[in-house]
Amino acid sequence: MRLLHDHGGDVGRVLELGSGYGATAAAAARAGYSVTAVEVSNRADVTSGLAKDVAPGSLTVHKADFYELDLEDRFDIVCYWNGFGVGSDAEQRRLLVRIAAEWLRPGGVALIDVFNPFVWSRWDGDEEHLAPDAAAGYDHELRERTSFDPVMCTAIDTWWETTSPDRQISQVLRCYTPADLALLLTGTGLTLTKIVVGDRVLSPSPHPGMGELLREQHEYLAILHHEPDQSQAVCPTG
C-alpha cells in the first residue's frame, strides 16, 4: 500500500494483474481505491472471502487470462506484483502494449515488479530444505533448487517433495536489468521513469557500484508512465 500511495496517488482506479488470492487487491479496496483484479487460477475464488469488509462496488474480480481479457474501463494505475517475466520477451511486450494502449488512461502509471538478474545469478546452484511445521499447519517437506541461465537471462526455480524427487515443478523467470527493461519498453507506449530498490527510489540513470541492486534485492519495482503519443504502438510478432 505504501508503494501504491507513493507512486500511484492516494485515490483512483486500479487494475491488478495476476492478483493471486486477492489479499493485495482487497487491501487496496479498503484503502479507498476502486480495484479490478485479474487472476487466471482458482486462487481467484478465494478473493471474495478476503473482501467481505470492503465497500460495495470497490472490488471486482475477473477469473481470466489477462492476455485475453477485454476490459472497457481505463485505469489510473496498473499493478503487476511479483509476476512479470513469466514467458517470452514477445509475451512481455504484448502485455506492456495492452497496458498502455487499452488499460491505462493518458498520464497513468504502471507499477511492475521485475526480477533482478544480478541476485538470481548469485543463487545459481543453491538448494534449500523446508522442513514440516506442524504448529503452523504445514505438513510438507520440500526442497528447492535455483539455477540461472546466463545466455537467456532466466532463473529456473525448481521445487519437489523430499519423498518424491522425480516429481519436480519448475518455473522459468525472465530477468531484466533496468537497461534491458528500458529497451523492452521501446515502442510500447510506456517509459521507465523510476526504479524502487528496497527503500531507495532511483532514476534510471547510471549508479555504479549500487550494492542493493548488485547483491541484495532479488527484484525491483519499475515505475512506468504512459505516453499517449505512443499508445498506438504495435507489438512485433516475432
For each residue, the residues with C-beta under 8 A, 3 or more apart:
1: 4 5 27 28 31
2: 5 6
3: 6 7 111 196 221
4: 1 7 8 14 28 31 33 77 79 111
5: 1 2 8 9 10 31
6: 2 3 201
7: 3 4 109 111 194 196 221 223
8: 4 5 12 14 76 77 79 109 111
9: 5 12 76 77
10: 5 32
11: 32 33
12: 8 9 33 34 75 76 77
13: 33 34 35 36 73 74 75 76 77
14: 4 8 25 28 33 34 35 36 75 76 77 78 79
15: 35 36 38 71 73 75 77 78 79 103
16: 19 24 25 28 35 36 37 38 78 79 80 81
17: 38 66 78 79 80 83 95
18: 38 39 40 66 80 81 82 83
19: 16 22 24 25 37 38 39 44 47 61
20: 23 24 39 41 43
21: 43 46 47 50
22: 19 25 26 37 39 43 44 46 47 50 51 59 61
23: 20 26 27 50
24: 16 19 20 27 28 79 81
25: 14 16 19 22 28 29 35 37 47 51 59 61
26: 22 23 29 30 47 50 51 54 59
27: 1 23 24 30 31
28: 1 4 14 16 24 25 31 33 35
29: 25 26 33 34 35 51 54 55 58 59
30: 26 27 53 54
31: 1 4 5 27 28
32: 10 11
33: 4 11 12 13 14 28 29 58 77
34: 12 13 14 29 57 58
35: 13 14 15 16 25 28 29 58 59 60
36: 13 14 15 16 59 60 61 62 71 73 75
37: 16 19 22 25 44 47 59 60 61 62
38: 15 16 17 18 19 61 62 64 66 69
39: 18 19 20 22 43 44 47 61 62 63
40: 18 44 63 64 65 66
41: 20 44
42: 45 63
43: 20 21 22 39 46 47
44: 19 22 37 39 40 41 47 61 62 63
45: 42 48 63
46: 21 22 43 49 50
47: 19 21 22 25 26 37 39 43 44 50 51 59 61
48: 45 51 52 61
49: 46 52
50: 21 22 23 26 46 47
51: 22 25 26 29 47 48 54 59
52: 48 49
53: 30
54: 26 29 30 51 58 59
55: 29 58
56:
57: 34 60
58: 29 33 34 35 54 55
59: 22 25 26 29 35 36 37 47 51 54
60: 35 36 37 57
61: 19 22 25 36 37 38 39 44 47 48
62: 36 37 38 39 44 69 71
63: 39 40 42 44 45
64: 38 40 68 69
65: 40 68 69
66: 17 18 38 40 69 95 98
67: 91 94 95 98
68: 64 65
69: 38 62 64 65 66
70:
71: 15 36 62 102 103
72:
73: 13 15 36
74: 13 103 104 105 108
75: 12 13 14 15 36 78 103 104 105 108
76: 8 9 12 13 14 104 105 108 109
77: 4 8 9 12 13 14 15 33 108 109 110 111
78: 14 15 16 17 75 99 103 104 108 109 110 111
79: 4 8 14 15 16 17 24 110 111 112
80: 16 17 18 83 84 110 111 112 113
81: 16 18 24 111 113
82: 18 113 219
83: 17 18 80 86 113
84: 80 92 95 112 113 114 115
85: 92 114 115 173 174 175 176
86: 83 171 172 173 174
87: 91 92 174
88: 91 92 174
89: 92 93 174 184
90: 93 94 235 236 237 238
91: 67 87 88 94 95
92: 84 85 87 88 89 95 96 174 184
93: 89 90 96 97 184 188 235 236
94: 67 90 91 97 98 235
95: 17 66 67 84 91 92 98 99
96: 92 93 99 100 184 185 188 189 190 224 235
97: 93 94 100 101 188 189 233 234 235
98: 66 67 94 95 101 102 103
99: 78 95 96 102 103 104 110 188 190 224 226
100: 96 97 103 104 188 189 190 226 227 230 231 233
101: 97 98 189 231 232 233
102: 71 98 99
103: 15 71 74 75 78 98 99 100
104: 74 75 76 78 99 100 108 109 110 226
105: 74 75 76 108 226
106: 226 228 231
107: 225 226 228
108: 74 75 76 77 78 104 105 225 226
109: 7 8 76 77 78 104 223 224 225 226
110: 77 78 79 80 99 104 190 222 223 224 225 226
111: 3 4 7 8 77 78 79 80 81 221 222 223 224
112: 79 80 84 221 222 224
113: 80 81 82 83 84 219 220 221 222
114: 84 85 175 176 178 181 219 220 221 222
115: 84 85 120 155 173 174 175 176 218 219
116: 119 120 175 177 213 217 218 219 220
117: 120 121 148 153 155 175 176 177
118: 121 122 177 213 214 215
119: 116 122 123 214 215 216 217 218
120: 115 116 117 123 124 146 148 155 173 175 218
121: 117 118 124 148 150 155
122: 118 119 215
123: 119 120 126 146 148 155 218
124: 120 121 146 147 148
125: 145 146 147
126: 123 145 146
127: 143 144 145 146
128: 143 144 145
129: 141 142 143 162
130: 140 141 142 143 144
131: 141
132: 138 139 140 141
133: 136 137 138
134: 137 138 139
135:
136: 133
137: 133 134
138: 132 133 134
139: 132 134
140: 130 132 161
141: 129 130 131 132 161 162 163
142: 129 130 159 160 161 162
143: 127 128 129 130 159 160 161 162 165
144: 127 128 130 157 158 159
145: 125 126 127 128 158
146: 120 123 124 125 126 127 155 156 157 158
147: 124 125 155 156 158
148: 117 120 121 123 124 154 155 156
149: 152 153 154 155 156
150: 121 153
151:
152: 149 174
153: 117 149 150 174 175 176 180
154: 148 149 172 173 174 175
155: 115 117 120 121 123 146 147 148 149 172 173 175
156: 146 147 148 149 170 171 172 173
157: 144 146 170 171 172 173
158: 144 145 146 147 168 169 170
159: 142 143 144 168 169 170
160: 142 143 164 165 166 167 168 169
161: 140 141 142 143 164 167
162: 129 141 142 143 165
163: 141
164: 160 161 167
165: 143 160 162 168
166: 160
167: 160 161 164
168: 158 159 160 165
169: 158 159 160
170: 156 157 158 159
171: 86 156 157
172: 86 154 155 156 157
173: 85 86 115 120 154 155 156 157
174: 85 86 87 88 89 92 115 152 153 154
175: 85 114 115 116 117 120 153 154 155
176: 85 114 115 117 153 180 181 184
177: 116 117 118 180 181
178: 114 181 182 192 195 204 220 222
179: 182 183 204
180: 153 176 177 183 184
181: 114 176 177 178 184 185 192 222
182: 178 179 185 186 192 204
183: 179 180 186
184: 89 92 93 96 176 180 181 188
185: 96 181 182 188 190 191 192 224
186: 182 183
187: 230 233 234
188: 93 96 97 99 100 184 185 230 233 235
189: 96 97 100 101 226 227 228 230 231 232 233
190: 96 99 100 110 185 224 225 226 227
191: 185 224 225 227
192: 178 181 182 185 195 204 222 223 224
193: 203 204 223 224 225
194: 7 201 202 203 204 222 223
195: 178 192 201 202 203 204 220 221 222 223
196: 3 7 200 201 202 220 221 223
197: 200 202 210 212 213 217 220
198: 212 216 217
199:
200: 196 197 212
201: 6 194 195 196
202: 194 195 196 197 205 207 210
203: 193 194 195
204: 178 179 182 192 193 194 195
205: 202
206:
207: 202 210 213
208:
209: 214
210: 197 202 207 213 214
211: 214 215 216
212: 197 198 200 215 216 217
213: 116 118 197 207 210 216 217 220
214: 118 119 209 210 211
215: 118 119 122 211 212
216: 119 198 211 212 213
217: 116 119 197 198 212 213 220
218: 115 116 119 120 123
219: 82 113 114 115 116
220: 113 114 116 178 195 196 197 213 217
221: 3 7 111 112 113 114 195 196
222: 110 111 112 113 114 178 181 192 194 195
223: 7 109 110 111 192 193 194 195 196
224: 96 99 109 110 111 112 185 190 191 192 193
225: 107 108 109 110 190 191 193
226: 99 100 104 105 106 107 108 109 110 189 190 231
227: 100 189 190 191 230 231
228: 106 107 189 231
229:
230: 100 187 188 189 227 233
231: 100 101 106 189 226 227 228
232: 101 189
233: 97 100 101 187 188 189 230
234: 97 187
235: 90 93 94 96 97 188
236: 90 93
237: 90
238: 90
